[in-house]
Amino acid sequence: MRADLWRQIHDLHAELDSVRAVAKRLGVHRRTVREALRAEHPPRRAAAGRGSILDPYRGWILAKLGQYPELTAARIFQMLREQRYSGGYSLVKRCVHELRPRLKPAFASLTFAPGEAAQADWGCWTAVDVPGGRRMLSFFVMVLCHSRLLYAEFFHGQAAEHWLAAHRRAFEFFQAVPAVVIVDNCKTAVLEPGTGDRPTVYNPAYLDFARHYGFKPRACPPRKPNQKGIVENAVGFIRTSFLAGRPATALAPANAALAHWLDTVANVRIHGTTGRPPLDLYRETERDLMRPLPAGPHPCTVNTAVAASSRCRVLVDTNRYSVPIACASRRLTLRLTDDRVTLADGDRVVADHPRSPGRRQTVADPLHEREHTLRSRHAVDRRQLGRVLALGTHAEAYLAGLREKRPDWRGHVRRINALAETFGRDEVARLLADAREHEAFSSDYILNILEARQRKLPEPGALHLTRGEDLLDIELPDPDLDIY
């Protein structure tokens, strides 16, 4: 590595803070960028190497490899021995590896009839702030192979429910369905890639979706990305034309900007392969040959079995969603879409929440929280009532009268229990019998009697009588009129 390249990498990385962006800007491999960032000092120029015993034969080896590229290092070593080469085989092997011409694989250009196929794939952009943390923004891309009409949309994930919802919105954007959708070997579409005589095993949820819309999924063979090169180029076009230089934004504004870019740039430009704007070519040659949309949209739901916790919560993608208290610690069916979280007990839906884009958030239905609060309150009431009923045989009749006469009877029950702890349970039990007899249904009556019994009375003294004339014998001072 040159010293000037080392300095350029460090300067650009301080500005862009991305290995991929630096590598793309300088036209070097990402490994080169990482090696330069790991090095604290620029590399020094290495001294000139010594000559090799094989140097006189390098031109001959290069000519032979150009004439016969299939020659192995072992065969070239034998041929050199015939020319009195006295070196070792490992030196020949390294030389052949350096001089052998690198042959790029050749691929045939794929052509597609109008309406025949579309290609779909995912791309990743950047992480954005969400409540509770950060999430990666992924973008789904589907492009019609004949007209190159493009659809793209951002999502907070690449799960099966996002995959199906993205397909549905792409078909709604095209207002039609292609005969074949060519996909990668992602688990949301393919469970086991086909190899040799073994056929491809597709995801059952994806097959059900394909039957609903009337298209046939087709997976590319492993390590053959050329068979979906159209969508690969579309992903790269989005990166360079739309994402380059754009600051990270939330999902909704990012999708709004992307939709505007599709309508004003991507689908109205002159395409380099077809020489026509994709939207015009689609309207003229492809739309009428594609399948119409079905009568109703697919629900794009993924069902899985989950267990609710004892605290009436179900964990979905690090977020916790509430369920009724009756469903605590029970097995439920989780129905996921890209924007809803639904929980069912058999065929009965017990909870339906909007899907949270955050991380480690709690999404609770107010009705579930109220039910939990009431259940907890009822438990407290049962404990308080049990303590009152344990005060004696008259406690049940007194409690019935308290409920009938006092709307706030729960507060009176709590205060009676507190008085029993303070003044003694036997004393309060005797007072409940007296209070029931006099129909004094109140904790205040119990408190007054208890305090009166503990209050000390004054010592009795001589009888003192007040006469009326004593009250009239009042002496008043003369008023001072100087103040007036």
Sequence and secondary structure as in RCSB ss.txt:
>XXXX:A:sequence
MRADLWRQIHDLHAELDSVRAVAKRLGVHRRTVREALRAEHPPRRAAAGRGSILDPYRGWILAKLGQYPELTAAR
IFQMLREQRYSGGYSLVKRCVHELRPRLKPAFASLTFAPGEAAQADWGCWTAVDVPGGRRMLSFFVMVLCHSRLL
YAEFFHGQAAEHWLAAHRRAFEFFQAVPAVVIVDNCKTAVLEPGTGDRPTVYNPAYLDFARHYGFKPRACPPRKP
NQKGIVENAVGFIRTSFLAGRPATALAPANAALAHWLDTVANVRIHGTTGRPPLDLYRETERDLMRPLPAGPHPC
TVNTAVAASSRCRVLVDTNRYSVPIACASRRLTLRLTDDRVTLADGDRVVADHPRSPGRRQTVADPLHEREHTLR
SRHAVDRRQLGRVLALGTHAEAYLAGLREKRPDWRGHVRRINALAETFGRDEVARLLADAREHEAFSSDYILNIL
EARQRKLPEPGALHLTRGEDLLDIELPDPDLDIY
>XXXX:A:secstr
  HHHHHHHHHHHHHH  HHHHHHHHT  HHHHHHHHH SS           TTGGGHHHHHHHHHH TT  HHH
HHHHHHHTT  S HHHHHHHHHHHS             TTSEEEEEEEEEEEEEETTEEEEEEEEEEEETTT  E
EEEEES  SHHHHHHHHHHHHHHHTSB SEEEE S TTTEEE  BTTB  EE HHHHHHHHHHT EEEE  TT G
GGGHHHHHHHHHHIIIIITT     HHHHHHHHHHHIIIIITTS  TTTSS HHHHIIIIIGGGSB   SS    
 EEEEEE  TTSEEEETTEEEE  GGGTT EEEEEE SSEEEEEETTEEEEEEE   SSS EE  HHHHHHHHHH
HHHHHHHHHHHHHHTT TTHHHHHHHHHHH TTHHHHHHHHHHHHHHH HHHHHHHHHHHHHTT   HHHHHHHH
HHHHS            HHHHH         TT 
